[in-house]
Amino acid sequence: MAWMKQVTSLTLHANNARAVCATSRFVSLVESRLRGVRFIGHAASTPALFENSNDVSPSLATRHPSFSGTTAQKSLSTRTQRFDRVFDVLSTALNHARSKKSSLQVRSSDWLYLFDLATNPEQLERASGQFSAFIECRRQFRDQHVTAFVRRCAELRCPQLALTVFSNRPAYRMDLTLPAARQLLYALHEEHKLSDVATLVALYPLYNLPALSSDPISSALLISACLREARASGPGSRYAWTMAATLLPHFEQLLTETPPIPIPIPIEKNRFQENCWMYHAMLSILESLTVLDQDTSRVTEWCEKSGYGLSSKIS
């Protein structure tokens, strides 16, 4: 559990020069805990992440009850055919531009369309395999591409794929942004895998993202994951609590400097998502601290200022 101890130190000192070296050491330590992930500085290609059917996202029929039988099959078949056509056009254009050294005839919106058409993790993995070729053609991904890719990974329940992409920048060359990092952090948090959450946090300084000491949403998600692990009876619970106990005083101080983050009612789809992530993380922290018989006064005070209903939860 040395990786837990090192991420604690890294989190508290993410802005100084030695943090980068600490991150590299941390990434090496946590590598064995991630299936098939290759980290920054590794030249080896990334193996397929989804080799068995249990890792594949549920079909449209499962995610959308209104789809049934033949209708769902036709919808999936149509989307798959469209995805394949767009992917083939994109791949052909990239290969032509690289071989002929000519300008790339690809619209940036093609990536957004491709992500939207994907219905399973394998398709997103195919798309990510073309990221570096796009950069080699002297094009750049915009923030909206990064956010759209992470969002689709979360929707298809494969956030580990996005973690793989950002853990190996030389291979994929897509830069992590703060909004995308928060969304990915929340998706990994919901997967109940503290090692993945800690790995992503360790990448923050490598992408020049704000330190956790100044980012209440990312801090809350990390601490929530630590406390949840601390409540478990597994071998990592003691180390998770050590990490959480180290981070909590700094987080409580950050809360005193953070304005309330209210939850609008009703919540509009795809709006105020970060507010919702903060809400869920804070209630999780509050619940864990209560179960662990720890002081909850500062967390409770901030939640009340933000108008969180502590007796009920927003779904």
Secondary structure, 3 states (H helix, E strand, C coil): CHHHHHHHHHHHCCCCCHHHHHHHHHHHHHHCCCCCCCCCCCCCCCCCCCCCHHHCCCCHHHHCCCCCHHHHHHHHHHHHHHHHHHHHHHHHHHHHHHHHCCCCCCCCHHHHHHHHHCCCHHHHHHHHCCHHHHHHCCCCCCHHHHHHHHHHHHHCCCHHHHHHHHHCHHHHCCCCCHHHHHHHHHHHHHCCCHHHHHHHHHHCHHHCCCCHHHCHHHHHHHHHHHHHHHHCCCCCHHHHHHHHHHHHHHHHHHHHCCCCCCCCCCCCCCCCHHHHHHHHHHHHHHHHHHHCCCCCHHHHHHHHHCCCCCCCCCC
